[in-house]
Amino acid sequence: IYDLCKKVKQKHPYNEGRRLLDVMDMSVFDFLTGNLDRHHYETFNDFGNDTFLLHLDNGRAFGKSIYDCMSCLAPVKQCCMIRLSTLAKLVKLYIGPNSLSQLMKLSLASDPLNPVLVEPHLNAIDRRVSKILHVVQDCIGNKNLWDEVIIDDEIRY
């Protein structure tokens, strides 16, 4: 079986630093928002491989509340990697006391365009949090090695 992730992990800039995990976070973000057309990302060259990803094109985000584009999660699913801090935040949003939809609704309440997101999109966000956690659970179940799937980035809440 051809392992694209294994090949990507050997190439610069993904073979060192934070870049590969940033791509995992970007795929989680795109999945949560339903951004179906991520074509690329930008970085600051001045920072070398210590840069961060810039997500400039989010135009299709929150377009289809009833469709969960699992291909957005392909990097996480294929590489079976996620930051511990990202996973911890997703678990906290899943367990509560506040769900992501509740926090989004509260955050956007004072926006002059309120409601920015309607209920179907808010419901989709919570549904997608659950699906991300299932993908991570499947990765752990398939690999049986927590440390290979959950990468400790030493960020604590």
N, C-alpha and C positions, 0 to 999 in steps of 0.2 A: 504494500500500500504506500502510495506517495505521500510523504509527510511535508506539506508546505511550510508548516510552522518550524519544523526542524531546520529547514533550509534558510528561512528568514532569520532564525536565531543566530545563524553563523555569519550573517552579513552586517556590515556597518551601515547604519548606526544602531541597529537593533541588538547587536551582540554584546553591548556594554551600556552602562548608564541606565537611564530611566525611560528611554524611548519606547521600548516594547510594552512596558506596563502603562505608559501613557496612551498607547494605541488601544490597550484593553479598556482603559477608562473611557476613551472616546467611543468605543463600540457600546459600552454600557449606557453612556449618555445618549447616543443616537437611538438605541433601542427604547430607552425610557421616553424619549420625546417623539418617537416615531419618525425620525428623520431618515427617509428612505434613499436619499441621494448623496451620501457623503462620497465625494470623488477624490478629495485630497485634504491635506491639512498644511498649515504653514508653520514655520519656526523662525526664530531669530538666529542667524548664522553667527553673530558675535559671541554667543554663549556656547558654541560648539555643541557637544552632545549633552551638555547640562541645561539645554534649553527646555522649553515646554511647548506643547502643541497649541496652536491657535485654531479655533473652530470658527471659521468665518462664514461659511455658508450653511445656515440652518433653515433655509426658506421652506422646506417641505415638512418641517417639524409640526407636530400636532395636526396633521392633515386627516388621518384616518383613525378614528378612535376605536373602531371595531377590528382593525387589522394589526396584528403584532408581527412585525417583520423579523422573523427569527434569523434571517441572513445578516441582519445588523449585528447580531451576537456571534457571528462566525469566528472572529479572532479569539474570543473567550472560549468558545466551544472547541475550536481546533487546537489551540495552544494549551488549553486547560490551565490558564493562569489568571490570577486576579490579585490585586493588592489587598493586604489584610485590612487596611483602613477603609478601602472601598467596600469590602465585604462586611465589615463591622457596621458601617453606616447603613447599608442595605438591610442587614438583619435588624438593626434598631428601627428602621422605618417599617419593616414588616411586623415586628412584635409590638411596637408602640411605646409609649402611649399615643404618639402622633404619627400618623401615616404621612407619606410624601404628599398625597393629595390634600390633606388637611394643612400641611405647612405651605404648600403652593397657594392654596386658596387664601390663607392668612396673609402671605407675603404680597399677593397681587390685589388684595382688597382695597388698598388705597390708590391703586393705579387709576388715572383718569378714564381709561378705557374699560374699567371693570364692568362685567366679568371678562377677563382676558381669556380664560379657559372655561368652557362649559362643562357641566357634570360628566358627560360621556368621556371627555378627555381626562378629567381628574380620575375617574374610575379606571381608565386605561392605564394610567401611571401606576396605580397600586397593583393592578393585575400583572403588569410587566415586572415590577419588583419581585413578585413571587416567581415569575418565570426565570428571571436571572438566577435567583437562588436555587432553583431546580437544576439549571445548567451546571452551576458550581457543584451541587450535590452529586450530579452524575459524573463529573470529572473526578471528584474524590473517590466515588464508588468504583470507577474504572481504573484509576491509578493506585488507589489505596495508600498514597503517600501525601499527607497533608502539606508537607513542606515544599513539594513540587508544584502544587496547585495554588496554595495560599502563600504569597510572597510577603514576608514581613518587611514593610517599609519603615517601621519604627515610628510611625505617626500614631500618637495616642490621643484619645478624646477625653 
